[in-house]
Amino acid sequence: MRRPSLPVVLASVFGLGLVVRVGTVLAHFKDLPLGLDDNNWYHTQANLLADHGGIFEPFVWRDTGELVASAGHPPGYPMYLSLWSLVGFDTPLAHRLASSVAGALGVVAVALLAHAVVRLVGWAPDRAVRAAAVAGVLAALYPGLWINDGLILAESPYVAVFALSLLAALRLWERPSWSR
């Protein structure tokens, strides 16, 4: 029996991660109202960024209509969501689905990291692909990773950022160079 290649495994765990996340959003979070907390901040901030081109305090804007500069949260996640807002996907549901895409990319990053670690310790390539598949499936199904997508929280893209940062550090440790 022919074993799947790494690209097939990565595409499969991305698909599984996306199905789990979108299914959860549509089943449980679709009509969840935004509170006066981070999810409302990120959602509104993304739309303010798309509409006004800056990082502003969403709750001041909501209450007064005044655009006041803000550094209340790191800008990466609102910037990501604002890209979706720029093309018309600016509702809470749209941002939940956009977060699902980011979360599914995090699943792929976790699988890539597992593959790299197993290769580093000298295991055979087929075992490294198997490790990537197991890690990817676990990351796709783990509630602690997919719940953030439906809640519009910044942890969704940060899983990918963290896993890719570890992968870059691993590559640097493997073969140190100035370019790495």
For each residue, the residues with C-beta under 8 A, 3 or more apart:
1:
2:
3: 126 129 130
4: 8 9 12 129 133
5: 8 9 129
6: 9 10 115 128 129 132
7: 10 11
8: 4 5 11 12
9: 4 5 6 12 13 111 129 132 133 136
10: 6 7 13 14 108 111 112 132 136
11: 7 8 14 15
12: 4 8 9 15 16 133 136
13: 9 10 16 17 107 108 111 132 133 136 137 139 140
14: 10 11 17 18 104 105 107 108
15: 11 12 18 19 104
16: 12 13 19 20 107 136 137 140 141
17: 13 14 20 21 103 104 106 107 108 136 139 140 146
18: 14 15 21 22 100 101 104
19: 15 16 22 23
20: 16 17 23 24 140 141 146
21: 17 18 24 25 99 100 103 104 146 149 150
22: 18 19 25 26 97 100
23: 19 20 26 27
24: 20 21 27 28 29 146 147 149 150
25: 21 22 28 29 30 93 96 97 100 149 150
26: 22 23 29 30
27: 23 24 30
28: 24 25 32 150
29: 24 25 26 32 96 150 151
30: 25 26 27 93 96
31:
32: 28 29 92 150 151
33:
34: 39 40 43 92 152
35: 39 40
36: 40 59
37: 40 41
38: 41 42 73 152 153 154
39: 34 35 42 43 92 151 152 153
40: 34 35 36 37 43 44 58 59
41: 37 38 44 45 58 59 72 73
42: 38 39 45 46 73 77 78 81 95 152 153 154
43: 34 39 40 46 47 81 92 95 152
44: 40 41 47 48 58 59 61 62
45: 41 42 48 49 55 56 58 70 73 78 81 82
46: 42 43 49 50 78 79 80 81 82 84 85 90 95
47: 43 44 50 51 82 85 90
48: 44 45 51 52 54 55 56 58 61 67
49: 45 46 52 53 54 55 56 78 79 82 85
50: 46 47 82 83 85 86 90
51: 47 48 85
52: 48 49 56 67
53: 49
54: 48 49 67 69
55: 45 48 49 69 70 71 75 78
56: 45 48 49 52 60 61 67 68 69 70
57: 60 61 68 69 70 72
58: 40 41 44 45 48 61 62 70
59: 36 40 41 44 62 63
60: 56 57 63 64 66 68 70
61: 44 48 56 57 58 64 65 66 67 68
62: 44 58 59
63: 59 60
64: 60 61
65: 61
66: 60 61
67: 48 52 54 56 61
68: 56 57 60 61
69: 54 55 56 57
70: 45 55 56 57 58 60
71: 55
72: 41 57
73: 38 41 42 45 77 78 154
74: 77 154
75: 55 78 79
76: 79 80 154 157 158 161
77: 42 73 74 80 81 154 156 157 158
78: 42 45 46 49 55 73 75 81 82
79: 46 49 75 76 82 83
80: 46 76 77 83 84 98 102 157
81: 42 43 45 46 77 78 84 85 95 98 99 152
82: 45 46 47 49 50 78 79 85 86
83: 50 79 80 86 87
84: 46 80 81 87 89 90 94 95 98
85: 46 47 49 50 51 81 82 88 89 90 94 95
86: 50 82 83
87: 83 84
88: 85
89: 84 85 94 95 97 98
90: 46 47 50 84 85 94 95
91: 94 95
92: 32 34 39 43 95 96 152
93: 25 30 96 97
94: 84 85 89 90 91 97 98
95: 42 43 46 81 84 85 89 90 91 92 98 99 152
96: 25 29 30 92 93 99 100 149 150 151 152
97: 22 25 89 93 94 100 101
98: 80 81 84 89 94 95 101 102
99: 21 81 95 96 102 103 148 149 150 152 153 156 157
100: 18 21 22 25 96 97 103 104 146 149 150 156
101: 18 97 98 104 105
102: 80 98 99 105 106 149 156 157 160
103: 17 21 99 100 106 107 145 146 148 149 156 157 159
104: 14 15 17 18 21 100 101 107 108 140
105: 14 101 102 108 109 157 160
106: 17 102 103 109 110 139 145 156 157 158 159 160 163
107: 13 14 16 17 103 104 110 111 136 139 140 145 159
108: 10 13 14 17 104 105 111 112 136 160
109: 105 106 112 113 159 160 163 164 167
110: 106 107 113 114 135 136 138 139 159 163
111: 9 10 13 107 108 114 115 132 133 135 136 139
112: 10 108 109 115 116 132 163 164 167
113: 109 110 116 117 135 163 164 166 167 170
114: 110 111 117 118 131 132 134 135 136
115: 6 111 112 118 119 128 129 131 132 135
116: 112 113 119 120 167 170 171
117: 113 114 120 121 131 170
118: 114 115 121 123 127 128 131 132
119: 115 116 122 123 125 128
120: 116 117 170 174
121: 117 118
122: 119
123: 118 119 127 128 131
124: 127 128
125: 119 128 129
126: 3 129 130
127: 118 123 124 130 131
128: 6 115 118 119 123 124 125 131 132
129: 3 4 5 6 9 115 125 126 132 133
130: 3 126 127 133 134
131: 114 115 117 118 123 127 128 134 135
132: 6 9 10 13 111 112 114 115 118 128 129 135 136
133: 4 9 12 13 111 129 130 136 137
134: 114 130 131 137 138
135: 110 111 113 114 115 131 132 138 139
136: 9 10 12 13 16 17 107 108 110 111 114 132 133 139 140
137: 13 16 133 134 140 141
138: 110 134 135 141 142
139: 13 17 106 107 110 111 135 136 142 145 159
140: 13 16 17 20 104 107 136 137 145 146
141: 16 20 137 138 146
142: 138 139 145 146
143: 146 147
144: 147
145: 103 106 107 139 140 142 148 155 159
146: 17 20 21 24 100 103 140 141 142 143 149 150
147: 24 143 144 150 151
148: 99 103 145 151 153 154 155 156
149: 21 24 25 96 99 100 102 103 146 152 156
150: 21 24 25 28 29 32 96 99 100 146 147
151: 29 32 39 96 147 148
152: 34 38 39 42 43 81 92 95 96 99 149
153: 38 39 42 99 148 156
154: 38 42 73 74 76 77 148 157 158
155: 145 148 158 159
156: 77 99 100 102 103 106 148 149 153 159
157: 76 77 80 99 102 103 105 106 154 160 161
158: 76 77 106 154 155 161 162
159: 103 106 107 109 110 139 145 155 156 162 163
160: 102 105 106 108 109 157 163 164
161: 76 157 158 164 165
162: 158 159 165 166
163: 106 109 110 112 113 159 160 166 167
164: 109 112 113 160 161 167 168
165: 161 162 168 169
166: 113 162 163 169 170
167: 109 112 113 116 163 164 170 171
168: 164 165 171 172 180
169: 165 166 172 173
170: 113 116 117 120 166 167 173 174
171: 116 167 168 174 175 180
172: 168 169 175 176 177 180
173: 169 170 176
174: 120 170 171
175: 171 172 180
176: 172 173 180
177: 172 180
178:
179:
180: 168 171 172 175 176 177
